[in-house]
Amino acid sequence: MKLNKLISAILLTACAGSASAASSLGLSNYQLTGNFALDTLGGTGLEASAVTYARDRNSLFFVGDEGLGVVEVSLTGQTLGSQAFNWAGTGSTNNDAEGLTYLGNGELVVVDERPQIAYKFTYSAGGVVALNNQPKVAITGSTTSVGNVGTEGISFDPRDGSFYSVKQDNPAQLRRSTLDFQVGFGTASTSVLFAGASSVFGLNSLSDVQTLSPIDRLAGTEAANNLLLLSLDSRQLVEISSTGQILSSFDLSTLTTQAIEGVTVDASGNIYLVAENNGTSFPNSRLFVLSSTAVPLPGAVWLFGSALAGFTALRRKKA
């Protein structure tokens, strides 16, 4: 009888954990598992400001906010290749590459922060891409510069082809867009989901956004609709629901004094963050990896089953 009660209690706990996992990624279960220096590459690898995961290559791409180009690295930060940006004809005055997301098949989107223009291009290692000749679109419908408080991050949702983006400040905004990229200029349909004059979600600024839909174990669950929001000023990573509820958070101040400006996730749910170099103390941009310590439900059930089998065998032996 006692054994039956024990089994019931464990199964109830497992079911409760499963329900929680179905609604939240659970940042409280994450811990630092990797810290890697990124190559400077003559300046292209400095001031890392955005990062994105390429599922079909199992690699990462990142850009620095000087806009010199895009770098492909392994999941542990080793350089795999790079491509230079040519900004001629774009009208950009700062070449401020602050947003980056991967579409698949070698295609990426990079965003110039101040005019809030998104450029779609195909990665070619060792090459140069003339951004003005690529399909592009103004996320808000306007190319007027908003200064150094514009689009800081963008994330592609492969389920429906939509894009989420964040505006840094004054006001801070979380937006959802349908973007039609065309050579010359395409069109955008953008909705502001949440905004705040000085803060939003309790965050003093928004530095990047990442959809959770690419994580395999969240497929078909409520959690797949959630977003990660990164705030440099608040030094926080938060998970929010589609209704704007804060579900979990991670304190980034425990990782580094460097400015963490980019976030992405892989199919397994690992989180990758990039931070700018910082003078002589941190001469390189860095890649930080966060991984969950929680045992997924199938694994927990397997462990329970193994323990139960051993316990049952021991009882039979004693009997």
Buried (B, 14 or more C-beta within 10 A) or exposed (E): EEEEEEEEEBEEEBEEBBEBBBBBBBBBBBEBEBBBBBBBBEEBBBBBBBBBBBEEBEBBBBBBBBBBBBBBBBBEBEBEBBBBBBBEEBEBEBBBBBBBBBBEEBBBBBBBBBBBBBBBBEBEEEEEBBBBBBBBBBBBEEBEBBEBBBBBBBBBBEEEEBBBBBBBBBBBBBBBBBBEBEEEBBEBEBEEBBEBEEBBBEBBBBBBBBBBBBBEBBEEBEBBBBBBBBBBBBBBBBBBBEEEEBBBBBEBEEBBEBBBBBBBBBEEBBBBBBBBBBEEEBEBBBBBBBBBEBBBBEEBBEEBEEEBEEEEEEEEEEE
